Amino acid sequence: MTDTSTPSPLNPLAPLRLTSFSHGGGCGCKIAPGVLSQILRNSGAGLIPPELMVGIETADDAAVYRLNDSQALIATTDFFMPIVDDPYEFGRIAATNAISDVYAMGGRPIMALALVAMPVNQLPVEVIGEIVRGGQDVCRAAGIPIAGGHTIDSVEPIYGLVALGLVDPAHVKRNAAARAGDLLVLGKPLGVGVLSAALKKEKLRLAGYRQLIENTTRLNTPGIALAPMAGVHALTDVTGFGLAGHALELARGAGLTAVIDWPRVPLLDGVAAMAAEGFVTGASGRNWAGYGAEVALADGLPAVAQALLTDPQTSGGLLVSCAPETVDAVLQVFRDEGFAQAAVIGRMAEGPAGLRVSA
C-alpha cells in the first residue's frame, strides 16, 4: 500500500473535519505556563483540610484526599478540543489522557464522569455518539465505568473525563519528591504535537497517523506497579507543557537540577525531520516563552531540540525519577506493559531548580 497523506476525515460518519471546529487541539490547547501561573497565583489560599495530601501547591497531576489509613482518593479532570478528525479516535485519546493522571499519582482508576460540550447544531448526533463511544471503550479497557457526567451546547467540540482512583496513602507518587542522584525514565517517545501539526495542515502520512493514534491511546498502566516501589521517588506524566516543562516541575518541587541527555530521548519516527520542516505547534513556542529562562541548552544540540523539548504531548508518557539501583526494575515494568521505547533519559542533580539539556 502506498504511504499517502492521511485521508480526512477517517470516519464515514463525519463528512467534515472535527479539527476545523477548534482553534487548537489536544493538550496543545493548554493555557501557556506563564499565564497559568499568574491565574493560579492566589488560588491556594482557601480551606486546606489535613486529609488533603496533594493539592495545587506543586502543580501535581491530581488531587489526593486521604480516606483512611489504607486508602486515598485521587481526583482529576482533563478535557480538550479535537486533535484528530475521526470522532471515535478523538474520544479514545481524550479519555486515555484524562485517566493518565490517576496512573501518574500511582493510583488505580475506579470510575469516570464524562464532560461533553458540543456544537449540537453543527455536528450530527451520530458523530457526537462516536466521540462518547471512543471514551467508553477506553474506560472499559481501564476496567472502569463512566458513571455519569455533564453535557452542554458549545461553540467548539470538547470532550474529556473526570477520573477518580484509589491509592494506598503510603504509595502516593508526587512530582515533588525526586532525589539527587535519581535517574529519569521516560515511558513514551516524544513528537505527538509535531504529528498533530502536520495533520492540521493535511500533510501527515498514514504511518505518522498510526503512530499518533497508538501513542495517544496507550494507557499509562505502569503507574500502578511503580507506586509500591520504594526506589521510585517521583512520578508525573508528560503532557501539554512538553518534556522540558514537566521535568522542570520535578526540579522545582525537589529544589534540584534536572539534567536531560538529549541523544537518549526517544522520538516518534520521523518527527525530528518534520519539526525541521516547520511542523511545530503554537503551544511549543508559548511553552518556551513561559519557562525557557529556566532551561540551559548545551552547545551542539540539533536545531530542533528546543521545539521537541517543548512539544505538547497529548496523552504522553510517564516521567519517573528513581534510584539508580531501581532503574532496571522500572524499565522492566514498562517492558511488561508493552512500552518498548521507555528509556533512561537523564538524572536529577544537586544545584538550583532548573533544567539542563546536554548534547
N, C-alpha and C positions, 0 to 999 in steps of 0.2 A: 504493500500500500504506500502510495506516495505521501510524504510528510508535507502536507499543505497547511495553509493558515486555517486555524480553527473556525469551523462554521459557527455563526452566531445568529440566533440562539441555538443551543444544542438540545432543545426540547420542543417537540411539535405542539405542546400546549401553550407555548409562549411565542407567538408571532411578533415579538418585539424584544428589545434589549432591556433587561432589567437594569443594567448599569446606566442606561441613559436617563433613568429617573432620578439619579442621585448625583450630588456634586463630588462624592468620594465613595470609597468602598472599603469594607473590612475594617481592620484596625488602623488603616490609614486615615480613617475619619476622626481619630482621637484628637482632642484639643491639644495644641502644642504644649510641650512640658513647661516652658517658661510661663505661658499664660495660665496653665492649670495650677501651678504653684501659687500664683497671685490670687486666683479664685479661692483656693483652699486655705489661704494664709491664716484665717481666723476661724476655720470650721471645726477645730478640735476643742473649742472652749466650753462645750456643753457637758452634760452629765456623763461621767465615765464610771460605771459600776465596777466593783472589784472582780466580777466574773468575766469582764471583757478582757480576754487575753491578748487579742490583736485588734487594733483599730486602724486609724488612718495615719498614725504617727510616723511610720516609715514607708508609706505608700506600698504596703504589702498587697498580696493578691486577693485576699478575702478577709472578712471579719471572723473572729473566732470567739465564741462565748462558752465558758465552762458550765456544763450542766451538773456534773458530779465528778467524783474522783477518777472515773474511768471513761467519761465521755465529754467531748466538747463539740458544739455545733459550729460548722463552717457555713457562712452565708456570703454569697457573692452574686453579682449580676453583670451581664455583658450583652450588648446588642449593637448592631450596626447596619449599614446600608449594603446593598449587593456588591460583592466582589467579583461575581460571575453572572452570566445571563441565564443559566439553567436554574430554574426556581428550586428544584429538588436539591441540587448541589449547594445552592445558597443556604438552604435550611440546614443541611448537614454541616456545612462549615461553621455557621453561626452557633449551632448547638455544641459542636466539638470545642470551639473556642471558649464558650461560656463555662462548660464543665471543667475545662483545664485548670481553672483557678482553685477548684477543690483539690485536685491532684497536686497542685503546686504547694498547698499547705500540708501535704502528707495525708490527706483525708480520702475517704471512700464516699462517693456520691450516694445520696439516698432518694432524692426526688427533685423535680424541677417544676417551675411555673413558666409558661410561655408569655413572651411580650411580643405582640403583633400590632404593628402600625402600618397601614397600607392605604394607598390612594384607590379606594374601592370603586370609584367611578372610572378609573383608567385601567386597572388590572382585572382581567377576568377572574371570577371566583375559583376557577379550576387552577389557575396559576398560583393564587394565594394558598389553595389547598395543597399544592405540591411543595411549597415552602414549608408549611406546617408538617407535612408528611416526612420531609427530609429531617426535620428536627426530631420527630418522634422516632424515626429509625435509629438515629444516633443515641437517643436516650435508651432505647431498647438494647442497643449494643453495650451501653454502660450499665445495664441492669437496673434502670430506674424508670419510674413513671413520670409523665407530665401530668401533675395532679391539679392543674388549674392554670390561671393566667389572666391576661387582660388584653383587650383589643381596642384600637382607636382608628378613626379615619385620619390619614396623614397625607401630606403633600409628597413625601418620599417614602418608599418602602423600607421598613425597618423590622428586623426580626432578631430575637435573642431569647435568653433564658435568665430567670433567677435560679441558681443552682444551690442546693443545700447538701451538706455532707456531715459525716461524723469522723472524729479522730480521737485517739487517746490523748488527753492533755499533755502527757509526758512526751508524746511523739510529734507535737506540732512543729512544723519546719517553717521558720520565719525567713525573711530575706535580710535580716539584720544580725545574724549570728555567725557569720564567716570568721575564720581564724587565720592569723598569719601562718603561711606555710601550706594552707589548703590548696588543692588543685581544683581547677574549674572544668566541669564536664558539660558539654552542650549536647542535648538529645536529638535535635533535628538540624538539618542543614539550613542555611540562610538563602534568601532570594525570592521569597513569596511576593514582596512588594514589587520587585522588578518584573516578575511574571505578570502580575496584575496590571502594571502599567502598560506592558505590551498588549495584553488582552484588551484593555480600554481603547488602544489605538488600532485594534484589529490586526496586530502583527504577530500574535503568539501562535506558534505552530502546535500541531496536535500533541507531540511529545512533551512540550512545555506545559500544555494544558493538563495533561495527565499527571505530570509532576505536581502541579499546583493543587489538584484535587486530592491526590494521595497524601501530600504533606499536611494539608489543612484539615483533613478528616480523620487523621490518626489520633486517637485518644491518648493522652499522656498518662496512661495507666501505670508506668513505672513509679510514679509518685507514691503509690500505696505501699510498695515493697521498700522504697527508700526511707519511708518515715521511721520505722523502728531501728534503723541502722545508726548506732551511736556515732560512727565516724562521719555521717552526713550532718554537717553543721548548719547549712543554709540552703534554701531552695526557692526558686521563683520560676516563672515562665517568661519567655521572650516574646513580646507581642508588639504593640504599636510604637513603642519608643525605640525599637531596634535593639540589637545585641549591646551596643555601647550604652544606651540608656538604662537597660536593666542591669548590666554589670555595674554601672555607677550606683544604682540603688543598693546593691550588695556592699559596695565600697563605702558609701556614706553611712549605711546602717552600722557597719563594723568599725568605722574610722580607720580604714586601711586603703591601700592602693591595689586596685585590680589590674593585673597585667595579662594582656591577651597576646598570644603568639599568632600573628595573622596567618602564616602558612599552614597552621594546624586547624584553622576554622573550616568546617565542612560547608560546601556550597552546592546548591542545586545545579544540575548540569546546564551549562550554557549561560548562566546568569551574569558571570563576570563580563563576557563579551557583550551581552545585551545592555548591561549598565554602561559600558564604554560607548555604546551606540546611542545612549541618551534615554533609555527606558528606565527612568527613575521617578519615583512618586514625589509630589509636592511635600508630603509628610516627611520625607527624608531630609529635605532642606530645613523644614521647621524644627525637626529634632536637633539638627546640628546647631541651629541658631539658639535653641533652648539650653543646650548643655555642652557645646563644643569647647567652651573655655576651660572645662574640666578634663579634657581629653588631650593627651600628648601623643601625637602620631610620629613614629620614627621616620627618619630619612630612609628612602629606598622602598617604601611601601608602594604597591601598584596604585595607579591614579584612581582606580575605582574603589579602593579600600574604604574611604570615608563614606561613599554612597552605600556600600553594602553593610558597614557597621551601623548605619543609621536607618537602614531599610526596615520599614514597618512590617513585622511578621504577624500576619493573621493566623491565629491558632498555631503559634510557634512552639519550639521545643522547650523542655525543662532545662534550666541552668542550675547546676549543682556545685556547691562548694563543699569539698570533703577532704578528710585527712588523706595523705599520700598512701598510707597502708590500707585504706578502704577503697581506693580507686578501681582496683581490679574487680572487686565485688559490685561496685556501682555500674561499671561497664557491662558486667555480666547480666545484671538486671535489665539493662536496656536491650542487650542482645536477645535475652529470653523473651522480651516483649515485642521483638521484631524491629527494633530501632538500629538497623545495621550501620548507620552513619554516625552514631553517637561517638564523640571523641573528646579527649582531653585538649583543651584549647588555651590554658593559661593557669594562673595561680593568684593567690592573694598574698600581698607582701606588706611588711611594715612601711609606713610612710603616710603622707597626708591623704585624705579621702580624695580619690580621683581615679582616672583610668589611663594606663599607658598601653600603647599598642606597638609591639615590636615587629620588625621585618624579618 
